[in-house]
Amino acid sequence: MTIPAIGWPAGWTRQRRSQATIVTASLALVLALWVAASLIALAPEPIGPNAKFFAEGMVVTLELTIVSGLIGVVLGLLAALGKVSRILPVRWLASFYIWVVRGTPLLVQIFFVYFALPVIAKSFGSEWLNDAARMTEFTAAVLALSLNVGAYNAEAFRAGLLSVPKGQFEAARSLGLSKWHTLLDITFPQAFKVALPPLVNNVVALLKDSSLAYSIGVVELTNVGARVQSSTFQPVPILVTTAILYLVMTTLLTQITNGIEHRFDIEGRQP
């Protein structure tokens, strides 16, 4: 599903069209929640009577995706900078984080954050650590999802940073720019354009991965479907409805991310 270019006002540039695409798809995502809730309410048993729960599950799923995605971008950037750092301990720490997270299942990571972290914190005997480790199911899911997507984002950012020619860094330094200003004004904008396509793909994948949060009791869309199924014993309509709702959300989220890619002119496309 793509938003056609036909119908845009005459004279609009590619950049303005992409901005309109982002806004349109974002509004469509919000509208889709309302429409989905309204349509599901009209469905026969066992969907209709449980429409409210499906709508609430969609909202929680989007909250998990947005919050975890934003945190994951920050973690990914920090890990990427750490992995290309000249400070050996920092580089080792970043590499270890990426290696562990990318090499273990997300479900195990969610269980570790929710069940193991409180036990580890308690063993230190620190009241502050113990209180911090007592997370709600939603917070634990956000932390685990953020750490997971952050590791994958780190590789995307690292590829972007390595794609910038070293000559540009040396030229900026010769002009008297500090390392911080060189990174912020010269290196990062170019690296971000290269890293953006895999970053947005990771966000779309994150929406689907958020379904694993049901394993620790987060009442997101998959959990809602499982609960309705266990009470009605009708798996086919429940699973079909759940799949359709995920498809709607991923389709609209893909439109938003496609608009973001066009906004930053990833491939240097012309209007």
N, C-alpha and C positions, 0 to 999 in steps of 0.2 A: 504493500500500500504506500503510495507516494502522493504528495500534494501537488497537483499539476501546476505548471507555470502559467497555463492559459487562464486569463481572467485578471492577472495583476494589472494595476493601472499603468497606462503608457508612460514610459520614461523612468520607471523604477529600475534601479540598478540591481545586479545580482546580490549585492550586500543587503539592500533594503528588502529584497524578496526573501533572503535567508532569515533576516530578523523577523519578518512577518511570519515565516514558517515556524520559527521557534515559539512565538507568541501564540499563533493559531493552534499548534500542537499542544502547548501547555494548557490552554483553555479547553481544548478538546479532551485532554486527560481528566481535568476536573469535571467537565460535562459528562464524560463517560461514566464516572462514578454515580452521578445522579441518574443518568439514563439506565445504567445497568440495574441499579436498585429498583427503579420504576418498572422495568421490564420483568425482572425476576419476580417481583411481587405479583405479576399477572400470570406467572407460570403455574401449572397444576402441581399437585402433590408430587414429591415432597419439597419442591423448590420454593414455591410461592410463600408458604407460611414461614420459611426460614430466610426470606430475602434480606431482612434487616441484618442477620448475622453474616451473610455473604458480603454485604456492603461494608460492614465494619471490618471484616477480614481483609478486604481490598485496601481500606485505608491504612490498616496496620502494616500490610505488605509494602505499600508505598512509603510509609514512614521509615520502615527498616531500610529500604533501598536508598532513600534520599540521605538520611543521616549517616548511614554506613558508607555510602558513596563519597560524601564530602570529606569525612574523616579519612577514608582510604586514599583520597587524592593527596592529602597533607602527609600521611604516613609514607606513601609511595615516593613523594618528592624528597622527603628527608632521607629515606633509605637509599634512593638513587644517588643523592649527594654524598651520603656516607660511603657508598660503594666505590665512587670515583675519587674519594678523598685520598690525600697523600698521607694522612695520619693512619698508621697501620692498625691500631686497636679499633678505631672507628670503622675502618674498612672491613675488618674481621667481624665486628658486631653486626654491621648491615648485611654482610654476606651470610652470616649464620642465621639471621632472621629470615631472609629470603629463602635460604635452603630448607629450613625447618618447615616453614609455612607451605611452600610449594611442594614439598615432599610428603606431606601428611594430609589425610582426608579432612575436608571441612567439618564433617560431622564429629570427628574426633576432637577437633579444635573447639567446637561449641561445647562439647561435654567437658573438655579440660577447663575452659573458662568458667563454666557454671558450677562444676562439681569439685575440680581439683584446686583452683585458685583459693577458695576459702580455707581449705585444709592446709595449703602451703602457708597462707598468711597467718593462720592460727598457730602454726609450728614456730613462727618467729617470736610469738609472745607479744607482738606489738598491738596495742588496742586500736591505733589509727589504721594499721594495715588490715586488721580484722574487720573493722567497720567498713573500710573501703571495699573489701572483698565480698561483702554481703550485698550482692547485686540483685535487682529484680530480673525476671526472665528476659524482659525486653532489653535491659541494659547489657546483660551478658551476651545476648544475641548480637546486639550492635557492636560490642567490643570484638567478638569473634569474627563477625563478617568484615569489620573494618580492617583487622589485622590480616585477614585472608586476601581481600581485594587490594590492600596496600602493598603486599608482596608482589602481586602481578603488575600493579601500577608502577612499582619501582623499576621493573625491567623495561617497561615502556618509556619511562622518563630517562633511564640510563641510555637506552638506544638513541633517544632524542639528543641527549647531551653529547654523546660520542659522534653524532652526525654533524655537529657544528665544527667547521674547520678550525684548527688550532691557530691558523694565521689571524683569524678575526680576534681571538683573545689576545694575541701578542700585539696586534695593531691597537687595540683598545688600551692595553697597558702602556704602550709607547706614547699614547696621547695623554697619559696622566690619570686615567680612570682607575679607581680603586678596584680590588678584586670583587667587592660587593656590588658596585655599580656595573662592572663588566658582566657579572653573572645576571644581574637583574635587568639590565637594559640591552645587552648584546646577546648573551648566550641563551638565557631562558626563553625569550620570545620565539627564537628559531627552533629550539628544542621542543617547545610546547606544540608547535605546529606538527612536528614529526610524531610526537607521542599521542596526539589527540585521537586519531582513529582507534588504536588499541584501547585507549582509556574509555572511550564511549562504549566500545564493545564490552569492556569489563563491567560497566554499569548495567547494561542490559542483561548480561549473564548474572549479575548480582541479584537482580529482581527475581530470577528463577531460583537462584541458590538460597534466597531468603526463606524458601519453603522448608528448609531443614530446621528452621527455628521452632517448628512445631514439636521437635523432639525434646525440648526442655519446657514445653507448656505455653509458648507464646501463641496467642490466639490470632494467628494470621489466616490467610485464605485457605491454605492446605489443612490447617488444624480445624477450621470451621467445617470444611468438607468432611473430614474424618468424623467429627462429632455428629454431624447430621446423618452421615451414613450409618454410624453405630446405633443411632436411635430409630432410623427408618428401615434399615436393612435393604436399601435400594441403591446399590453401588453405581449402576450404570448412569442414571440421570445426574447423580451427585458428581461423579468424576467428569462427565461431559461438561456440566456447568462450570466446574472448577477450571477445567482446561480452557474453555472459551473465555472466561474472565482473565486468566493469565495471558491468553493470546491478545485480547484487547489491550491490556496494559503494556505488554511488550511492543506491540505494534505502534502505539502512540508514543511510547518512550523512544522507540527507534526513530520516529519522525523528529522528535526534539533533538536527539543527538545528531541526526543527519543535518538539521538546520544549523547546529553549532559548528559542524565541520565546514559547511559552506560559508558560515559567517567568518571563519578564520582563513578561508581560501587555502585549504590544505595543499592543493595541487596547482595553485597558481592559475585557476580557471579564469577566463575572461567573462565579462558580463554578457 
